[in-house]
Amino acid sequence: MKNERAVFLYEKYIKDDLSAEEQLEWDNLGLDLDNDQVFQELVDSFWDSKNEDVPGMNAAHVSNVEAYILAQPQPELKYEKPFVKKLWPRIAVAAAIAVVVFGAGLFYINQKPQGNSQIAVHQKDIEPAGNKAYLTLANGKRIALTDASNGNIANQSNVQITKTADGQLVYTIAENKSNVNSPLEYNTIETPNGGKYDITLPDGTAVSLNAASTLKFPVSFASQKERRVQLQGEACFQVAHNKQIPFRVSSPGQTVEVLGTHFNINAYANEMVVKTTLLEGSVKILPDHSKNFKILKPGEQGTLQDDAVEVSKADTEQALGWRNGDFVFNGEDLKAVMRQVARWYDVEVVYKGEVNISGIVSAFPRNKKLSQLLKALEASQGIHFKIEGRRILVMP
């Protein structure tokens, strides 16, 4: 397909003026691997059309998209963030196309008469997840971290709890004080649907919590023979090395044991399996009801199902996409995709009719509004969505 035809279809697409045949042609354009160069040329053409008069395509917006594309080839991030290999070029281009298309597309949609049902979707759009979490102290006091002021939040067992300006929770042992004889107390941090949060535990371990996740941990690890925390949901850990005191994460059906390493655990109650992805170091996965433990090496993933752990090569792009600001789908079915969407945007997903779609391969920035993501899925998968309040209707 020639570039001119792609541009023609794109222009009709953002004006919502495609015929049924043209819509099918436009959808298939993105699915044909032979069109990678066409997509790249289509993206390149927009770099030269930074029109300040069009709200969806102003220079700042296009520059942001350009920065997103240029960021993809980086083979490695700083240690503070998980290691991620270069995204498959076609996925990166498709993600950028989606950003450009929907930035301009919303401008045209909003020019339509108020009777159009799509206008209600965009006017009542839903924002992505932000720094939202609740901290429950040992005495039962519950603190909404979103509303809490920066600075010292509480003191427990000679440990100071601080909220930083960039929205992180940090536990530090009070200077010149010992908490060896302090009673063992627990705190719990939980993120709701539509929330995420970073926390530094008393031993220096950094934890990033995904949406709809809960982490229970001791206020202090002093005098303990292990550093054990309990996870429900998903979190990425960068464990502070301490050979004498192993770090253990208990999640549904398993315990992950480490000395000092970097890994991700996906253990949501509504997922069929628990996935542990290792980036650095070494971890041991011990099923709760089996003696057949597994040891992972960097770049491997352990999948727990029915008390058995299967080890395979990890797709680190997919496993750590959430931590690096992207949805990365590589072969998922639609319902698995929509479970992620539901947690991230705090919405309910309702299916109208039979919708059986598998093998979804796509990437999309997590900082975009819900309608933009749904529009991208509509274009690539041939399905339809409707937003009603905080419900998403999925239709064939």
C-alpha positions as CSV (number, residue, x, y, z in Angstrom):
1,M,0.0,0.0,0.0
2,K,1.4,3.4,-1.0
3,N,1.9,6.2,1.5
4,E,-0.6,8.4,-0.3
5,R,-3.3,5.9,0.2
6,A,-2.4,5.6,4.0
7,V,-2.6,9.4,4.3
8,F,-5.9,9.5,2.5
9,L,-7.4,6.9,4.8
10,Y,-5.9,8.6,7.9
11,E,-7.5,12.0,6.9
12,K,-10.9,10.3,6.5
13,Y,-10.4,8.4,9.7
14,I,-9.9,11.4,12.0
15,K,-13.0,13.0,10.3
16,D,-14.9,9.8,11.0
17,D,-15.8,9.7,7.3
18,L,-14.6,6.2,6.4
19,S,-16.9,3.9,4.5
20,A,-17.3,0.3,5.8
21,E,-14.8,-0.9,3.1
22,E,-12.4,1.9,3.9
23,Q,-12.6,1.2,7.6
24,L,-11.7,-2.4,7.0
25,E,-8.8,-1.3,4.8
26,W,-7.6,1.1,7.5
27,D,-7.8,-1.6,10.2
28,N,-5.9,-4.1,8.1
29,L,-3.2,-1.6,7.3
30,G,-1.9,-1.7,10.8
31,L,-2.0,-5.5,11.0
32,D,0.1,-6.1,7.8
33,L,3.8,-6.4,8.7
34,D,4.7,-5.4,5.2
35,N,3.4,-1.9,6.0
36,D,6.0,-1.1,8.7
37,Q,7.7,1.3,6.3
38,V,4.4,2.9,5.5
39,F,3.7,3.5,9.1
40,Q,7.2,5.0,9.7
41,E,6.7,7.4,6.7
42,L,3.3,8.4,8.0
43,V,4.8,9.3,11.4
44,D,7.7,11.2,9.7
45,S,5.2,13.2,7.7
46,F,3.7,14.6,10.8
47,W,7.0,15.9,12.2
48,D,6.9,18.4,9.3
49,S,3.3,19.5,10.0
50,K,3.4,21.0,13.4
51,N,0.4,23.2,13.0
52,E,-0.2,25.5,16.0
53,D,-3.7,26.2,14.8
54,V,-4.9,22.6,15.3
55,P,-5.2,21.9,19.1
56,G,-4.6,18.1,18.6
57,M,-1.5,18.6,16.5
58,N,0.4,21.6,17.9
59,A,4.2,21.6,18.1
60,A,4.4,20.7,21.8
61,H,2.1,17.7,21.2
62,V,4.0,16.3,18.2
63,S,7.3,16.9,20.0
64,N,6.1,14.8,22.9
65,V,5.3,12.0,20.4
66,E,8.7,12.4,18.8
67,A,10.4,12.1,22.2
68,Y,8.4,9.0,22.9
69,I,9.6,7.3,19.7
70,L,13.2,8.4,20.1
71,A,13.2,7.0,23.6
72,Q,12.2,3.4,22.5
73,P,15.6,2.3,21.0
74,Q,17.4,2.8,24.3
75,P,18.6,-0.7,25.3
76,E,18.9,0.0,29.0
77,L,17.4,2.3,31.6
78,K,19.1,3.6,34.7
79,Y,19.3,1.2,37.6
80,E,16.5,2.9,39.4
81,K,14.1,1.6,36.7
82,P,13.8,-2.0,35.4
83,F,15.9,-3.2,32.5
84,V,13.9,-3.2,29.3
85,K,15.0,-4.3,25.9
86,K,14.3,-2.4,22.7
87,L,10.6,-2.5,21.8
88,W,9.7,-4.3,18.6
89,P,10.0,-1.3,16.1
90,R,6.5,-1.9,14.7
91,I,4.9,-1.8,18.1
92,A,6.7,1.5,18.9
93,V,5.6,3.0,15.6
94,A,2.1,1.9,16.1
95,A,2.0,3.4,19.6
96,A,3.2,6.7,18.3
97,I,0.7,6.6,15.4
98,A,-2.0,6.1,18.0
99,V,-0.9,9.1,20.0
100,V,-0.8,11.3,16.9
101,V,-4.0,10.0,15.4
102,F,-6.0,10.4,18.6
103,G,-4.5,13.8,19.4
104,A,-5.7,15.2,16.1
105,G,-8.8,12.9,16.0
106,L,-10.3,14.3,19.2
107,F,-10.1,17.8,17.8
108,Y,-12.3,16.7,14.8
109,I,-14.6,14.7,16.9
110,N,-15.3,17.6,19.2
111,Q,-16.3,19.7,16.2
112,K,-19.2,17.3,15.5
113,P,-22.9,18.0,16.5
114,Q,-23.7,17.4,20.1
115,G,-26.0,14.6,19.2
116,N,-23.2,12.3,18.3
117,S,-22.8,9.6,20.9
118,Q,-19.0,9.6,20.7
119,I,-18.9,13.2,22.1
120,A,-20.2,12.0,25.4
121,V,-17.3,9.5,25.6
122,H,-14.7,12.1,25.1
123,Q,-16.3,14.8,27.2
124,K,-16.5,12.4,30.1
125,D,-13.1,10.9,29.6
126,I,-11.3,8.9,32.3
127,E,-7.8,9.8,33.4
128,P,-5.1,7.1,33.9
129,A,-3.8,5.9,37.3
130,G,-2.0,8.3,39.5
131,N,-0.2,8.3,42.8
132,K,-3.0,7.0,45.0
133,A,-2.6,4.8,48.0
134,Y,-3.6,4.2,51.6
135,L,-1.3,3.4,54.5
136,T,-2.6,1.5,57.5
137,L,-0.4,1.9,60.6
138,A,0.2,-0.7,63.3
139,N,-2.4,1.1,65.5
140,G,-5.1,0.8,62.8
141,K,-4.9,4.4,61.7
142,R,-5.5,4.7,57.9
143,I,-3.9,7.5,56.0
144,A,-4.8,8.6,52.5
145,L,-1.3,9.3,51.0
146,T,-2.8,11.3,48.2
147,D,-4.1,13.9,50.6
148,A,-1.2,13.7,53.2
149,S,1.2,16.6,53.2
150,N,4.8,16.0,52.2
151,G,7.2,15.4,55.1
152,N,7.0,13.3,58.2
153,I,3.7,11.3,58.4
154,A,4.3,9.1,61.5
155,N,6.9,7.5,63.8
156,Q,6.7,3.8,64.8
157,S,9.3,1.6,66.5
158,N,11.9,4.2,66.1
159,V,11.2,4.4,62.4
160,Q,10.3,7.6,60.7
161,I,7.8,7.5,57.9
162,T,8.1,10.3,55.3
163,K,6.2,11.2,52.2
164,T,8.6,12.8,49.6
165,A,7.8,15.6,47.2
166,D,7.7,13.2,44.3
167,G,5.0,11.1,45.9
168,Q,7.0,8.3,47.5
169,L,6.9,6.7,50.9
170,V,10.2,6.3,52.7
171,Y,10.9,4.4,56.0
172,T,14.1,5.3,57.7
173,I,15.5,4.2,61.1
174,A,15.7,7.1,63.5
175,E,19.3,8.3,63.9
176,N,21.2,7.0,67.0
177,K,18.3,4.9,68.1
178,S,18.0,1.1,68.3
179,N,14.8,-0.7,67.6
180,V,16.1,-4.2,68.3
181,N,13.8,-4.6,71.4
182,S,10.8,-2.9,69.8
183,P,7.8,-5.1,69.3
184,L,7.2,-6.4,65.7
185,E,4.6,-4.1,64.1
186,Y,3.2,-4.2,60.6
187,N,2.1,-1.6,58.2
188,T,0.0,-2.1,55.1
189,I,0.1,0.0,51.9
190,E,-2.7,-0.5,49.3
191,T,-3.3,1.0,46.0
192,P,-6.9,1.2,44.7
193,N,-7.9,0.6,41.1
194,G,-6.6,3.7,39.3
195,G,-3.7,4.1,41.7
196,K,0.0,3.3,42.0
197,Y,2.8,4.1,44.5
198,D,6.5,3.7,45.3
199,I,7.8,2.9,48.8
200,T,11.2,2.4,50.3
201,L,11.2,-0.2,53.1
202,P,13.2,0.2,56.3
203,D,16.0,-2.0,54.9
204,G,16.3,0.2,51.8
205,T,14.4,-2.1,49.5
206,A,12.5,-0.1,46.8
207,V,9.1,-1.3,45.9
208,S,6.8,0.0,43.1
209,L,3.1,-1.1,43.5
210,N,0.9,-1.4,40.5
211,A,-2.9,-0.6,40.7
212,A,-5.1,-2.7,42.9
213,S,-2.2,-4.1,45.0
214,T,-1.5,-4.5,48.7
215,L,1.8,-4.9,50.5
216,K,2.1,-5.8,54.2
217,F,5.5,-5.4,55.8
218,P,7.2,-5.0,59.2
219,V,7.9,-1.5,60.4
220,S,11.4,-2.7,61.2
221,F,13.4,-5.7,60.3
222,A,15.7,-5.4,63.3
223,S,16.4,-8.6,65.2
224,Q,14.5,-10.6,62.5
225,K,16.0,-13.7,60.9
226,E,14.3,-12.8,57.6
227,R,12.8,-9.8,55.8
228,R,9.3,-11.1,54.9
229,V,6.6,-9.1,53.2
230,Q,3.2,-10.1,51.9
231,L,2.0,-9.1,48.4
232,Q,-1.4,-9.3,46.7
233,G,-1.5,-7.8,43.2
234,E,1.6,-6.7,41.4
235,A,4.9,-5.1,42.5
236,C,8.4,-4.6,41.3
237,F,11.2,-5.1,43.9
238,Q,14.8,-3.8,44.1
239,V,15.9,-5.6,47.2
240,A,18.7,-4.2,49.3
241,H,21.5,-6.8,49.6
242,N,21.9,-8.5,53.0
243,K,23.4,-12.0,52.8
244,Q,22.7,-12.7,56.5
245,I,19.0,-11.8,56.3
246,P,17.2,-13.2,53.3
247,F,14.3,-11.2,51.8
248,R,11.1,-13.2,51.2
249,V,7.9,-12.2,49.4
250,S,4.8,-14.2,50.2
251,S,2.1,-14.0,47.5
252,P,-0.9,-16.3,46.8
253,G,0.4,-19.9,46.4
254,Q,4.1,-19.2,46.7
255,T,7.0,-17.5,48.4
256,V,9.9,-15.9,46.6
257,E,13.2,-15.9,48.4
258,V,16.1,-13.6,47.5
259,L,19.3,-12.1,49.0
260,G,19.5,-9.0,46.9
261,T,18.0,-8.7,43.4
262,H,15.6,-7.0,41.1
263,F,12.3,-8.8,40.1
264,N,8.6,-8.4,39.4
265,I,5.7,-10.4,40.8
266,N,2.2,-10.4,39.2
267,A,-0.2,-12.1,41.7
268,Y,-3.6,-10.7,41.1
269,A,-6.6,-12.7,42.5
270,N,-8.4,-12.5,39.2
271,E,-5.6,-13.9,37.1
272,M,-5.2,-17.6,36.5
273,V,-1.4,-17.8,37.3
274,V,1.2,-16.0,39.4
275,K,4.2,-14.7,37.4
276,T,7.6,-13.9,38.8
277,T,10.0,-12.2,36.4
278,L,13.7,-11.9,37.3
279,L,15.8,-9.0,36.0
280,E,18.9,-9.2,38.1
281,G,20.4,-11.5,40.8
282,S,18.8,-14.8,41.7
283,V,15.5,-15.9,43.3
284,K,14.0,-19.1,44.5
285,I,10.3,-19.8,44.0
286,L,8.8,-22.1,46.7
287,P,5.1,-23.2,46.1
288,D,3.1,-23.4,49.2
289,H,1.9,-26.9,48.7
290,S,4.8,-28.5,46.9
291,K,8.5,-29.2,47.6
292,N,9.4,-28.7,43.9
293,F,11.0,-25.2,44.1
294,K,12.6,-23.5,41.1
295,I,15.5,-21.1,40.9
296,L,15.4,-18.3,38.3
297,K,18.2,-16.7,36.5
298,P,18.1,-13.2,35.0
299,G,15.8,-13.0,32.0
300,E,13.7,-15.9,33.2
301,Q,10.0,-16.1,34.4
302,G,8.5,-18.5,36.8
303,T,4.8,-19.2,36.3
304,L,2.9,-20.8,39.2
305,Q,-0.3,-22.8,38.4
306,D,-1.8,-25.7,40.3
307,D,1.1,-25.7,42.8
308,A,3.7,-26.2,40.0
309,V,6.2,-23.7,38.7
310,E,7.2,-23.6,35.1
311,V,10.3,-21.7,34.1
312,S,10.6,-20.0,30.7
313,K,12.4,-17.2,29.0
314,A,10.9,-13.9,30.2
315,D,9.3,-11.2,28.0
316,T,10.7,-8.4,30.1
317,E,9.1,-5.7,27.9
318,Q,5.7,-7.1,28.7
319,A,6.3,-7.9,32.3
320,L,7.8,-4.5,33.1
321,G,5.8,-2.4,30.7
322,W,3.6,-1.1,33.5
323,R,6.7,0.0,35.5
324,N,8.1,1.8,32.5
325,G,4.9,3.6,31.6
326,D,3.4,1.4,28.8
327,F,0.8,-1.2,28.2
328,V,2.6,-3.9,26.3
329,F,0.5,-6.7,24.9
330,N,2.2,-9.6,23.3
331,G,-0.3,-12.3,22.4
332,E,-2.9,-11.7,25.1
333,D,-6.6,-12.3,24.7
334,L,-9.0,-9.4,24.9
335,K,-10.3,-10.2,28.4
336,A,-6.7,-10.3,29.8
337,V,-6.1,-6.9,28.2
338,M,-9.3,-5.5,29.6
339,R,-8.5,-6.7,33.2
340,Q,-5.4,-4.5,33.0
341,V,-7.4,-1.7,31.7
342,A,-10.0,-2.1,34.4
343,R,-7.3,-1.9,37.2
344,W,-5.4,1.0,35.6
345,Y,-8.4,3.3,34.9
346,D,-10.6,2.1,37.8
347,V,-13.5,1.0,35.6
348,E,-15.9,-1.9,35.3
349,V,-15.8,-3.9,32.0
350,V,-19.1,-5.4,30.7
351,Y,-19.3,-7.6,27.7
352,K,-22.3,-7.4,25.4
353,G,-22.3,-10.4,23.2
354,E,-19.6,-12.9,22.3
355,V,-16.2,-11.2,22.1
356,N,-13.4,-13.8,21.6
357,I,-10.2,-12.1,20.4
358,S,-6.7,-13.5,21.1
359,G,-3.2,-12.9,20.0
360,I,-3.3,-9.1,20.6
361,V,0.1,-7.5,19.9
362,S,0.2,-3.8,20.7
363,A,1.8,-1.1,22.9
364,F,0.4,2.1,24.2
365,P,1.5,4.8,26.7
366,R,-0.2,4.4,30.1
367,N,-0.4,8.1,30.7
368,K,-3.1,8.6,28.0
369,K,-6.8,8.9,28.7
370,L,-9.0,5.9,28.5
371,S,-10.7,6.9,25.2
372,Q,-7.4,7.1,23.4
373,L,-6.5,3.5,24.4
374,L,-9.9,2.2,23.5
375,K,-9.8,3.9,20.1
376,A,-6.5,2.2,19.4
377,L,-7.9,-1.2,20.3
378,E,-11.0,-0.5,18.1
379,A,-8.8,0.3,15.1
380,S,-6.5,-2.7,15.4
381,Q,-9.0,-5.4,16.7
382,G,-12.3,-4.5,15.0
383,I,-14.2,-4.3,18.2
384,H,-16.3,-1.6,19.7
385,F,-16.4,0.2,23.0
386,K,-18.7,2.6,24.7
387,I,-18.0,4.5,28.0
388,E,-20.9,4.9,30.3
389,G,-19.7,6.6,33.5
390,R,-17.1,4.3,34.9
391,R,-18.3,1.3,32.8
392,I,-16.8,0.1,29.5
393,L,-19.2,-1.7,27.3
394,V,-17.4,-4.2,24.9
395,M,-19.3,-5.1,21.8
396,P,-18.5,-7.2,18.7
